[in-house]
Amino acid sequence: MKFEKSNAPYIRYHESSRTVMSDIIIALLPLYIMAAYYYGVRAILLGAVGVLSSVVFDCICIKFAGKKINPRDLSAVVTGMILPLMMPATIPFITVVTAAFVAIAVAKHPFGGVGNNLFNPAATGYAFAALCWTNEMYTYPVPMTHIGIALTDTIKYTQSPAYTLSQSGVPNYDFLDMLLGNFPGPMGATHILVLMACMLFLIYRKTINWQTPVCFLVTAAVLAALFPRILTGNMLQSVMFELFSGIMIFTSVFILPEPVTSPKRIVAKSIYAAVGAAIAMIYRHFGGLAEGIVFGVLLLNALAPVVDRMGEKIIRTVRRAERGKA
């Protein structure tokens, strides 16, 4: 029998890495359509800049490593599409380019390229941008403000519900507005109904396991109910604003399930997601940034092998117990 060594992600059945990336690209496209509807052509341009920058940096790094460029590899395209969606529509183009550079040239290729990166490239690029352009990253235009290529003084800015919560305030948005994305936030992360549809599509396509987003969101919802930051309303109101504001759902669908940096076992994926939700909620209560969840993701990436081993031990323990009963 001949064994062949290969890198993650490990795909079974008829799927290939290209198929997985294609599914993610398809799932991201509706978010750009919604972003263009709410903010105009600049949302599309930001996506184009993100993709072009990521692909160019990817090709340069591959050439420096003396490798051959694989035109079937769409991972850089996915990274380039994800980055702007986690940012406001008014973010400077240079911020997107810099975030793409960090994602590709710092988080991806120094570890060996596709299938070898220790940290999620998009999360790394976003975290760097959040530290360097904090004001620009967390100041959002009012929805339905159609923004051109250049930013003007007529654009009205506001803070997101996540920021309001961090300041012990109560966001003034109803449930329907939150579902439809009619509230300020990252240009691709506020469209809750579309995000849920994207998640169902990716689960149906088996591009992601349902355990990761479901365990993440359920754990976050339970913690939001047990430790509400809104003390004047009901429990459901606190849960809604915690889950719907910021990049919580977007992260659960497009960042956490990334196959290279997440555990491989189903049990481990569930633990990984639950711990990620706990870290996200702790950071929301005590962190310095409204969207510190990406820093939690990077910490989880480093712990993924440990969580995988933990999941393996749990599986072995259960199997021994079943054999003992038999």
Secondary structure, 3 states (H helix, E strand, C coil): CCCCCCCCCCCCCCCCHHHHHHHHHHHHHHHHHHHHHHHCHHHHHHHHHHHHHHHHHHHHHHHHCCCCCCCCCCHHHHHHHHHHHCCCCCCCHHHHHHHHHHHHHHCCHHHCCCCCCCCCHHHHHHHHHHHHCHHHHCCEECCCCCCCCCCCCCCCEECCHHHHHHCCCCCCCCHHHHHHCCCCCCCCCCCHHHHHHHHHHHHHCCCCCCHHHHHHHHHHHHHHHHCCCCCCCCHHHHHHHHHHCCCHHHHHHHHCCCCCCCCCCHHHHHHHHHHHHHHHHHHHHHCCCCCCHHHHHHHHHHHHHHHHHHHHHHHHHHHHHHHHHC
